[in-house]
Amino acid sequence: MDRFGKAVVKFRIPILIIGILLLIPSALGILSTRINYDMLVYLPYEIDTIKGQDILLDEFGKGAFSMVMVEGMEDKDVAALKEKIEQIDHVDSVIWYDTFADISIPKELLPDKLYDAFNTDDCTMMAVFLDSSTSADETIQAIDEIKSVAGKQVFVSGMSAMVTELKELCEREEPIYVGLAVIFSCIAMMLFLDSFLLPILFLVSIGIAIIWNLGSNVFLGEISYITKALAAVLQLAVTMDYSIFLWHSYSEELEIDSSNKKNAMAIAIGKTLTSVIGSSTTTVAGFIALCFMTFTLGLDLGLVMAKGVILGVIGCITVLPSLILLFDKAIRKTKHRPLMPKFDKFAHFVIDHYAIFLVLFVVILVPAVYGNNRTPTYYDLGSRLPADMDYVIATNKLSEDFDMGSTHMILADTNMDSKDAKAMLKEMEEVPGVQMALGLDSFVGSEIPEELLPEEAVEILKSDNYQLMLIGSEYKTATDEVNEQVTTLNNILKKYDPNGMLIGEAPCTKDLITITDHDFKVVNAISIVAIFVIIALTLRSLSLPFVLVMVIEFAIFINLGIPYYTNTVLPFIAPICISTIQLGATVDYAILMTTRYKRERYEGNSKKDAVCTALSTSLPSIVVSALGFFAATFGVSVYSDIDIIGSLCDLMARGAIISLCSVAFVLPSMYMLFDKIICKTSMGFVDKTRKNQK
């Protein structure tokens, strides 16, 4: 390690030059990395809802789907608007009632089913299909054009409309996320470190690593908007510790010999690398656990963040030492007394009352676990977007005027007998919450003979292998009612066509609920086992992994249990992400304190003295680390209008503080309770050459 440290010090200027030059391809990589805003694309391909979407695109040339409502416009003007929309690139087809009957036919002569499906007193509705997928760049551009052509009298709903406006909101907010994280982190470090310039150098070093990470995402092809929004903030939060470790090691070496700064830095790099490898391994393990999710958003976030931690370590042991040596004089000139207090009295207080804290641990654990197991989650991400967004206004209008909360599509055998098709649709119409069930066979009858159906209608709704039907539901996506409805509709469909498929946002979301419920259990188990093994190998102990994981899991239960008692509904991805991120990122606090406790016991100190020393000496670093994590995420949680981003950052900020408190109060109490067991089941706690061990 010393040889590596000396090489970094020797080549510090070339390292800085290379690090800065790497920002150029990284910036190009950032610009070339596509951002995906559709969460449903991360569902596994083998389920029917995803297969059906591909069939819809291949067989019918239809991918994205939107309901467009026109208010206070005469039929001839609506027809003209429909023609304009049909001319927009990537619009495959537009279904309005004139698709099935000439506009010259008086509305009162139309079948009630046809009229009611597309009209209310002052509003008419059309279904717009595009030939590109829900979140494709072409779709987003087409939705923008539809909105510009339509004007204020027109409201566009559907997943593609949500994706379009979500993209605009994210692009507007993301620079502010990073700015808030930088400002609050800088303030926290300036207060608790001993130099005003040092935090800026930390942030420059971390910022370079963040840009490297974001630029290297180009090799993944695309990343989700959640990953993009969180990557910089989260990398800043979890890798800040490494910079603090380096500075503390460097300062300690200077106290031994202040005349040779280069040698002090070389030794500090070696020590930091040794400690940071162990520390970062648990964090990487937490992120890698996300990669085992069937819902592949976990793979997306896990890979990007694991890569970010590794690049953060590289930046800490190469770029940061070079910056510190380059600006050494300026750092000295801006030194000040840190605000961090001494924790000796606090440590004695905790140890003297450790039994009370153990009782509190047991008392709090029960409601924490109870709340954690019952915290409500939501799956309809559009439902938590700002109320003044056009998409939200359009969705509410669709619900109010047409009593439609969601729209399903059916892909049935194109050769299904007309009588069976009618019978199936009639049976579906009787399912609770179904407002309409329309297919070509819905319009065949005495009023409109089959031979008079426009060719356009047949082409839109029939292909060589499948026929397309639309189901309007009054129930909103991700509700218990719509999930039960989807199950019933699927059962009816399979009765008439065993190979038929029910697709759309609500059926996809129902699959999402089932899949992520399973993912949560798998990912949680993998992260706990992986970190358990890492702690066991790092600390060479059979008992300590149980103690450390238990202490951090206790903090996680509290963090994820609080929303139950505050009636806060979390986005579905939050429990999965937080349980792994908080465990992986904050178990380092416990490892740091345990390492010092181990050393004190090995040197022959009594149980009480060892725990006191470990707590008082470790707490300053843990406090700075936790407050840095809190500072990097808290501002985003308060500012963001995107609930999934705000909620995740809120949980991470609160989780850092809860983990800090758990490590400060519960972990030392666990040492006191289990000291004999720990010493007997761990290597390196007792020096066998000493005869006066206590």
C-alpha positions in Angstrom: 0.0 0.0 0.0 2.9 2.4 0.8 4.4 1.8 -2.6 1.0 2.8 -4.2 0.8 5.8 -2.0 4.3 7.0 -3.0 3.4 6.5 -6.7 0.3 8.7 -6.3 2.3 11.4 -4.5 5.1 11.3 -7.1 2.7 11.5 -10.1 0.2 13.8 -8.5 0.3 16.4 -11.3 -0.1 13.8 -14.2 -2.9 12.2 -12.1 -4.8 15.6 -11.9 -4.3 16.2 -15.6 -5.5 12.7 -16.6 -8.5 13.1 -14.2 -9.5 16.4 -15.7 -9.0 15.2 -19.3 -11.3 12.2 -18.5 -14.0 14.7 -17.9 -14.3 15.4 -21.6 -15.3 11.8 -22.7 -17.4 11.6 -19.6 -19.3 14.7 -20.5 -19.9 13.3 -24.0 -21.0 10.0 -22.4 -23.5 11.9 -20.2 -25.0 13.6 -23.3 -25.2 10.3 -25.2 -26.8 8.3 -22.4 -30.6 8.0 -23.0 -32.9 8.5 -20.0 -35.9 6.3 -19.6 -39.0 7.6 -17.8 -41.3 4.6 -18.1 -41.1 2.3 -15.0 -43.1 -0.5 -16.6 -40.4 -1.3 -19.2 -38.4 -2.9 -16.3 -40.9 -5.7 -15.9 -39.6 -9.1 -17.1 -40.2 -9.9 -20.7 -41.8 -13.3 -20.1 -45.1 -12.0 -18.6 -48.1 -11.7 -20.8 -48.6 -7.9 -20.3 -45.1 -7.2 -21.7 -45.4 -9.8 -24.5 -48.7 -8.3 -25.4 -47.2 -4.8 -25.8 -44.7 -6.2 -28.2 -47.4 -7.9 -30.2 -49.4 -4.7 -30.3 -46.4 -2.9 -31.8 -45.5 -5.7 -34.2 -49.0 -6.7 -35.4 -50.8 -3.3 -35.3 -47.9 -0.9 -35.4 -49.2 0.6 -32.1 -47.1 1.3 -29.1 -47.9 4.3 -27.0 -51.6 5.1 -26.3 -53.2 8.3 -25.1 -56.8 9.5 -24.5 -57.3 13.0 -25.8 -60.3 15.0 -24.6 -61.7 18.0 -26.5 -63.9 20.5 -24.7 -66.4 22.9 -26.2 -65.6 22.2 -29.8 -68.0 21.5 -32.7 -67.9 18.1 -34.4 -66.5 19.5 -37.6 -63.7 21.2 -35.7 -63.0 18.0 -33.8 -62.8 16.1 -37.1 -60.4 18.7 -38.4 -58.3 18.4 -35.2 -58.3 14.6 -35.6 -56.9 15.0 -39.1 -54.1 17.3 -37.9 -53.2 14.8 -35.1 -53.1 12.0 -37.7 -50.5 14.0 -39.7 -48.1 14.2 -36.8 -45.0 11.9 -37.2 -45.4 8.6 -35.4 -49.1 8.9 -34.9 -50.4 5.6 -36.2 -54.1 6.1 -35.8 -56.8 8.1 -34.0 -60.0 6.5 -33.0 -63.1 8.8 -32.6 -66.7 8.0 -33.3 -66.3 9.0 -37.0 -63.9 6.1 -37.3 -67.0 3.8 -37.2 -69.7 6.1 -38.6 -69.7 9.1 -40.9 -69.9 12.4 -39.1 -72.9 13.4 -41.2 -75.0 10.7 -39.4 -77.0 12.4 -36.6 -75.6 11.5 -33.2 -79.1 10.4 -32.0 -79.1 7.6 -34.7 -75.7 6.2 -33.4 -75.7 3.2 -31.1 -75.8 4.4 -27.5 -72.6 2.4 -26.8 -70.7 4.2 -29.6 -72.0 7.7 -28.7 -71.5 7.3 -24.9 -68.0 6.0 -25.4 -66.8 9.1 -27.0 -69.0 11.9 -25.9 -70.4 13.8 -22.8 -72.5 17.0 -22.8 -69.7 19.3 -23.6 -66.7 17.1 -24.2 -65.6 14.5 -26.7 -62.8 11.9 -26.5 -60.5 10.3 -29.0 -58.0 7.5 -28.6 -54.6 8.2 -30.1 -52.2 5.4 -30.9 -48.5 5.9 -31.8 -46.2 3.6 -33.6 -43.4 4.0 -31.0 -43.1 2.8 -27.4 -44.5 4.6 -24.4 -41.3 6.5 -23.5 -39.5 6.5 -26.8 -38.0 9.9 -27.9 -40.2 9.8 -30.9 -43.3 9.4 -28.7 -42.3 12.3 -26.4 -41.8 14.5 -29.4 -45.2 13.4 -30.9 -47.0 14.2 -27.6 -45.4 17.6 -27.5 -46.7 18.3 -31.1 -50.2 17.0 -30.2 -50.3 19.4 -27.3 -49.1 22.3 -29.4 -51.6 21.6 -32.2 -54.5 21.0 -29.8 -54.5 24.2 -27.8 -56.0 24.9 -24.4 -59.4 23.2 -25.2 -57.6 19.8 -25.4 -56.4 17.6 -22.6 -54.0 14.7 -23.2 -53.8 11.8 -20.7 -52.1 8.4 -20.6 -48.6 7.1 -19.8 -46.9 8.8 -22.7 -48.3 12.2 -21.6 -47.1 11.5 -18.1 -43.6 10.5 -19.3 -43.4 13.7 -21.5 -44.2 16.0 -18.6 -42.1 14.0 -16.1 -39.1 14.4 -18.4 -39.6 18.2 -18.4 -39.9 18.3 -14.7 -36.8 16.2 -14.1 -34.7 18.2 -16.4 -35.8 21.3 -14.6 -35.1 20.0 -11.1 -32.0 17.9 -11.5 -29.4 20.7 -11.6 -31.1 22.1 -8.4 -30.8 18.7 -6.7 -27.1 18.6 -7.3 -26.7 22.3 -6.2 -28.6 21.7 -3.0 -26.6 18.6 -2.2 -23.3 20.4 -2.8 -24.3 23.5 -0.8 -25.6 21.7 2.3 -22.7 19.2 2.3 -20.2 22.0 2.0 -21.8 23.8 4.9 -21.8 20.7 7.1 -18.2 19.9 6.4 -17.0 23.5 6.8 -18.6 23.5 10.3 -17.3 20.1 11.5 -13.9 19.9 9.7 -10.9 22.2 10.5 -10.6 24.1 7.2 -12.9 26.2 5.1 -11.1 25.2 1.8 -11.0 21.5 2.5 -14.7 20.8 1.9 -14.4 22.5 -1.5 -11.5 20.2 -2.5 -13.5 17.2 -1.2 -16.4 18.2 -3.4 -14.2 18.8 -6.5 -12.7 15.3 -6.1 -16.1 13.7 -5.5 -17.6 15.8 -8.4 -14.9 14.5 -10.8 -15.7 10.9 -9.8 -19.5 11.6 -10.2 -18.9 12.8 -13.7 -16.8 9.8 -14.5 -19.6 7.6 -13.3 -22.4 9.3 -15.1 -20.3 9.4 -18.3 -19.6 5.7 -18.1 -23.3 5.0 -18.1 -23.2 5.3 -21.9 -22.0 1.7 -22.0 -25.4 0.7 -20.4 -27.3 2.3 -23.3 -29.8 4.0 -21.1 -30.6 4.5 -17.4 -33.9 5.4 -15.6 -34.8 8.9 -14.6 -34.7 7.7 -10.9 -31.1 6.5 -11.3 -30.1 9.8 -13.0 -31.8 11.9 -10.4 -30.3 10.0 -7.4 -26.9 9.0 -8.8 -25.0 12.2 -8.2 -26.6 12.9 -4.8 -26.2 9.4 -3.5 -22.6 9.0 -4.7 -21.8 12.3 -3.0 -23.5 11.1 0.2 -21.9 7.6 0.4 -18.4 8.4 -0.7 -17.8 11.5 1.4 -16.6 9.3 4.2 -13.6 8.2 2.2 -12.4 11.8 1.8 -12.8 12.3 5.6 -10.8 9.1 6.3 -8.0 10.3 4.1 -7.8 13.7 5.7 -7.8 12.3 9.2 -5.1 9.8 8.3 -3.0 12.6 6.7 -3.5 14.9 9.7 -2.4 12.1 12.1 0.8 11.4 10.0 1.6 15.2 10.1 1.4 15.2 13.8 4.1 12.5 13.8 6.3 14.3 11.3 5.1 17.6 9.9 8.3 18.3 7.9 7.7 15.7 5.2 4.1 16.2 3.8 4.7 14.0 0.8 5.7 11.0 3.0 2.8 11.7 5.3 0.4 11.7 2.4 1.9 8.5 1.0 1.3 6.7 4.3 -2.1 8.2 4.6 -3.1 6.9 1.2 -2.0 3.4 2.2 -4.0 3.5 5.4 -7.0 5.0 3.8 -7.0 2.4 1.0 -6.9 -0.4 3.5 -9.8 1.0 5.6 -11.9 2.2 2.6 -11.7 -1.1 0.8 -13.5 -2.7 3.8 -15.9 0.1 4.2 -16.8 0.4 0.5 -17.3 -3.3 0.1 -20.4 -3.3 2.3 -21.8 -0.3 0.4 -21.1 -2.0 -2.9 -22.7 -5.2 -1.6 -25.9 -3.3 -0.7 -26.1 -1.8 -4.2 -25.3 -5.2 -5.9 -28.1 -6.8 -3.9 -30.5 -4.5 -5.9 -29.3 -6.2 -9.1 -31.1 -9.4 -8.1 -34.5 -7.8 -8.5 -36.7 -9.3 -11.2 -38.0 -5.8 -11.7 -34.8 -4.6 -13.5 -34.9 -1.0 -12.2 -32.9 -2.5 -9.3 -30.3 -3.7 -11.8 -30.2 -0.2 -13.3 -29.8 1.6 -10.0 -27.6 -1.1 -8.4 -25.0 -1.2 -11.2 -24.7 2.6 -11.5 -24.3 3.2 -7.8 -21.9 0.2 -7.3 -19.8 1.7 -10.1 -20.1 5.1 -8.5 -18.8 3.8 -5.2 -15.8 2.2 -6.8 -15.0 5.3 -8.9 -15.4 7.3 -5.7 -12.8 5.2 -4.0 -10.4 5.7 -6.9 -11.0 9.4 -6.9 -10.4 9.6 -3.1 -7.0 7.8 -3.3 -5.7 9.5 -6.5 -7.3 12.9 -7.3 -8.0 14.1 -3.7 -4.4 13.5 -2.4 -3.1 15.4 -5.4 -5.5 18.3 -4.7 -4.6 18.4 -1.0 -0.9 18.5 -1.7 -1.3 21.1 -4.5 -3.4 23.4 -2.2 -1.6 22.6 1.1 -0.7 26.2 1.9 -4.2 27.5 1.1 -5.7 24.8 3.4 -3.4 25.8 6.2 -4.4 29.5 5.8 -8.1 28.7 6.0 -7.9 26.4 9.0 -10.3 27.0 11.9 -11.4 25.4 15.1 -14.1 22.7 14.2 -17.4 22.8 16.1 -17.2 19.1 16.9 -17.4 18.7 20.7 -15.6 16.1 22.7 -17.6 13.0 23.4 -15.9 11.7 26.5 -18.8 12.6 28.9 -21.3 11.4 26.4 -19.6 8.0 26.2 -19.5 7.6 30.0 -23.2 8.5 30.2 -24.1 5.9 27.6 -22.0 3.1 29.2 -23.2 3.9 32.7 -26.8 3.6 31.5 -26.4 0.9 28.9 -29.1 -1.3 30.5 -31.7 1.5 30.0 -30.7 1.7 26.3 -31.0 -2.1 25.9 -34.5 -1.9 27.4 -35.4 1.0 25.1 -34.1 -1.1 22.2 -36.5 -3.9 23.0 -39.4 -1.5 23.7 -38.9 0.5 20.4 -38.2 -2.6 18.3 -41.8 -4.0 18.6 -43.7 -0.9 17.2 -40.8 -0.4 14.7 -41.2 -3.9 13.2 -45.0 -3.6 13.3 -44.9 -0.2 11.5 -42.3 -1.5 9.0 -44.5 -4.4 8.0 -47.6 -2.2 7.5 -46.3 0.9 5.9 -48.5 1.6 2.9 -47.0 1.9 -0.6 -48.4 3.2 -3.9 -47.6 2.0 -7.5 -49.3 4.6 -9.6 -46.4 7.1 -9.9 -48.5 9.6 -11.9 -50.9 10.0 -8.9 -48.3 11.8 -6.9 -47.2 14.3 -9.5 -47.9 18.0 -8.9 -51.7 18.9 -9.3 -51.0 21.7 -11.8 -49.3 19.4 -14.3 -51.3 19.1 -17.6 -51.2 15.3 -17.4 -52.8 15.3 -13.9 -55.4 17.8 -15.0 -56.2 15.7 -18.1 -56.4 12.5 -16.0 -58.8 14.1 -13.5 -60.9 15.4 -16.3 -61.1 11.9 -17.9 -62.2 10.5 -14.6 -64.8 13.3 -13.9 -66.3 13.6 -17.4 -66.1 10.1 -18.7 -65.9 8.2 -15.3 -62.7 6.5 -16.6 -59.8 5.9 -14.3 -57.8 3.5 -16.6 -58.0 1.9 -20.0 -57.2 -1.7 -20.8 -56.7 -3.4 -24.1 -57.4 -6.9 -25.2 -55.6 -8.8 -27.9 -57.9 -11.7 -29.0 -57.8 -14.2 -31.8 -58.7 -12.3 -35.1 -60.7 -15.4 -36.1 -62.9 -15.4 -33.0 -66.5 -16.0 -33.9 -68.5 -12.7 -34.0 -71.1 -14.2 -31.6 -68.4 -15.2 -29.1 -66.7 -11.8 -29.4 -70.0 -10.0 -28.7 -70.8 -12.4 -25.8 -67.3 -11.8 -24.3 -67.6 -8.1 -24.5 -71.1 -8.1 -23.0 -69.9 -10.3 -20.1 -67.0 -7.9 -19.6 -69.4 -4.9 -19.6 -71.1 -6.4 -16.6 -67.9 -6.6 -14.5 -68.0 -4.1 -11.7 -66.3 -0.8 -12.7 -66.2 -1.4 -16.5 -67.6 1.6 -18.3 -67.2 0.4 -21.8 -66.0 -2.7 -23.7 -65.6 -1.9 -27.4 -64.4 -4.0 -30.4 -65.3 -4.2 -34.1 -68.1 -6.5 -33.2 -69.6 -4.0 -30.8 -70.8 -1.9 -33.8 -72.1 -4.6 -36.0 -75.9 -4.8 -35.8 -79.1 -3.3 -37.2 -77.9 0.3 -37.2 -74.5 -0.4 -38.8 -74.2 -3.6 -40.9 -70.8 -5.2 -41.0 -70.3 -4.4 -44.7 -70.8 -0.7 -44.0 -68.0 -0.5 -41.4 -65.3 1.8 -42.7 -62.1 0.0 -43.9 -60.1 2.3 -41.6 -61.9 0.9 -38.6 -61.2 -2.7 -39.6 -57.5 -1.9 -40.2 -57.1 -0.2 -36.9 -58.7 -3.0 -34.8 -57.8 -6.1 -36.8 -54.5 -7.7 -37.9 -53.7 -11.1 -39.4 -53.5 -12.8 -36.0 -55.2 -10.6 -33.5 -58.1 -8.2 -33.0 -57.9 -5.2 -30.6 -60.6 -4.3 -28.1 -60.7 -1.4 -25.6 -62.0 -1.6 -22.1 -62.7 1.5 -20.1 -62.6 1.3 -16.3 -63.8 3.7 -13.7 -61.1 2.4 -11.3 -57.7 4.0 -11.2 -54.5 2.1 -11.8 -52.9 0.3 -8.9 -56.1 0.2 -6.7 -57.4 -3.0 -5.2 -60.6 -2.6 -7.2 -58.8 -2.4 -10.6 -56.5 -5.4 -9.7 -59.6 -7.5 -8.9 -61.2 -6.2 -12.1 -58.2 -7.2 -14.1 -58.3 -10.7 -12.7 -62.0 -11.1 -13.5 -61.5 -9.7 -17.1 -58.6 -12.1 -17.6 -60.7 -15.0 -16.5 -63.4 -14.1 -18.9 -60.9 -13.6 -21.8 -59.2 -17.0 -21.2 -62.7 -18.6 -21.3 -63.2 -17.4 -24.8 -59.6 -17.3 -26.0 -57.0 -19.2 -24.0 -54.2 -17.3 -25.8 -55.7 -13.9 -25.5 -53.9 -11.1 -23.6 -55.1 -8.3 -21.4 -52.6 -5.4 -21.6 -52.3 -1.8 -20.5 -51.1 0.3 -17.6 -53.3 -1.3 -15.0 -52.6 -5.0 -15.9 -48.9 -4.1 -16.0 -49.0 -2.4 -12.7 -50.8 -5.5 -11.2 -47.9 -7.6 -12.3 -45.5 -5.0 -10.9 -47.1 -5.3 -7.5 -46.7 -9.1 -7.4 -43.1 -9.0 -8.7 -41.8 -6.3 -6.4 -43.4 -7.9 -3.4 -41.3 -11.0 -4.1 -38.2 -8.9 -5.0 -38.3 -7.1 -1.6 -37.9 -10.4 0.2 -35.2 -11.7 -2.0 -33.1 -8.4 -2.1 -33.4 -7.9 1.6 -32.2 -11.4 2.3 -29.3 -11.2 -0.2 -28.1 -7.8 1.2 -28.2 -9.0 4.8 -26.4 -12.3 4.0 -23.7 -10.5 1.8 -23.0 -7.9 4.4 -23.1 -10.5 7.2 -20.3 -12.4 5.4 -18.3 -9.3 4.7 -18.4 -8.3 8.4 -17.5 -11.8 9.5 -14.4 -11.8 7.2 -13.4 -8.2 7.9 -13.7 -8.5 11.7 -12.9 -12.2 11.9 -15.8 -12.9 14.1 -18.8 -15.2 14.3 -20.9 -13.1 16.7 -20.2 -9.5 15.6 -22.0 -9.8 12.2 -25.2 -10.6 14.2 -24.7 -7.6 16.5 -23.8 -5.1 13.8 -26.5 -6.1 11.3 -29.1 -6.2 14.1 -28.2 -2.6 15.2 -28.6 -1.2 11.6 -31.7 -3.3 10.9 -33.2 -1.8 14.0 -32.5 1.6 12.5 -34.0 0.5 9.2 -37.2 -0.8 10.9 -37.6 2.6 12.7 -37.0 4.5 9.5 -39.5 2.5 7.4 -41.9 2.2 10.3 -42.4 5.9 10.8 -44.5 6.4 7.7 -47.1 4.0 9.0 -47.6 6.1 12.1 -47.6 9.4 10.2 -50.0 8.0 7.6 -47.5 8.6 4.8 -47.7 6.4 1.7 -44.4 5.5 0.1 -43.5 4.8 -3.5 -43.3 1.1 -4.0 -39.6 1.1 -4.7 -38.7 2.9 -1.5 -38.7 0.0 1.0 -36.5 -2.1 -1.4 -34.0 0.6 -2.0 -33.8 2.0 1.5 -33.4 -1.4 3.2 -30.3 -2.1 1.1 -28.9 1.4 0.8 -29.2 2.2 4.5 -27.7 -1.1 5.6 -24.8 -1.0 3.1 -24.0 2.7 3.6 -24.4 3.1 7.4 -23.1 -0.3 8.7 -19.7 1.4 8.1 -20.4 3.5 11.2 -20.7 0.3 13.3 -17.7 -1.3 11.7 -15.6 1.8 12.5 -16.5 1.7 16.2 -16.1 -2.0 16.4 -12.6 -1.9 14.9 -11.6 0.5 17.7 -13.4 -1.5 20.4 -11.5 -4.6 19.1 -8.1 -2.8 19.3 -8.8 -1.6 22.9 -9.7 -5.0 24.1 -6.7 -6.6 22.4 -4.4 -4.0 24.2 -5.7 -5.3 27.5 -8.2 -2.6 28.5 -11.3 -3.5 30.5 -14.7 -4.0 28.8 -16.0 -0.7 30.1 -12.8 1.3 29.2 -12.6 -0.3 25.8 -16.2 0.5 24.9 -15.9 4.1 26.3 -12.8 4.8 24.2 -14.3 3.2 21.1 -17.4 5.3 21.4 -15.7 8.7 22.2 -13.0 8.4 19.6 -15.2 7.0 16.8 -18.2 9.2 17.2 -16.7 12.4 15.7 -16.0 10.7 12.4 -19.4 8.9 12.5 -21.2 12.2 13.2 -19.5 14.0 10.3 -20.3 11.1 8.0 -23.9 10.9 9.0 -24.5 14.7 8.9 -22.8 14.7 5.4 -25.2 12.0 4.3 -28.1 13.9 5.8 -27.0 17.2 4.2 -26.6 15.7 0.7 -30.1 14.2 0.7 -32.3 16.5 2.9 -32.4 19.5 0.6 -33.5 17.3 -2.3 -36.3 15.7 -0.2 -37.7 19.1 0.7 -37.4 20.7 -2.8 -38.4 17.9 -5.2 -41.9 17.9 -6.7 -41.4 14.4 -7.9 -42.6 12.3 -5.0 -40.6 9.2 -5.7 -37.4 11.3 -5.6 -38.4 13.3 -2.6 -39.5 10.3 -0.7 -36.3 8.3 -1.3 -34.1 11.3 -0.3 -36.3 11.9 2.8 -35.9 8.3 3.9 -32.1 8.4 3.2 -31.6 11.6 5.2 -33.7 10.4 8.1 -32.1 6.9 7.9 -28.6 8.4 8.3 -29.6 10.2 11.5 -31.4 7.1 12.9 -28.4 4.9 12.1 -26.2 7.4 13.9 -28.3 7.3 17.0 -28.6 3.5 16.9 -24.8 3.2 16.6 -24.2 5.8 19.3 -26.7 4.3 21.9 -27.5 0.7 21.1 -24.2 -0.6 19.7 -22.1 0.3 22.8 -24.8 -1.3 25.0 -24.6 -4.5 22.9 -20.8 -4.5 23.4 -21.4 -4.3 27.2 -24.0 -7.1 27.1 -22.2 -9.5 24.8 -18.6 -8.7 25.5 -17.7 -12.2 26.7 -19.4 -13.9 23.8 -17.7 -11.5 21.3 -14.3 -12.1 22.8 -14.7 -15.9 22.7 -16.1 -16.0 19.1 -13.8 -13.4 17.5 -10.1 -13.3 16.6 -8.0 -10.4 17.6 -9.9 -9.3 20.7 -7.6 -11.0 23.3 -3.8 -10.9 23.2 -2.9 -14.3 24.5 0.6 -13.2 25.5 -0.9 -10.9 28.2 -1.5 -12.5 31.5 -3.4 -9.6 33.0 -6.3 -9.6 30.6 -9.5 -8.4 32.2 
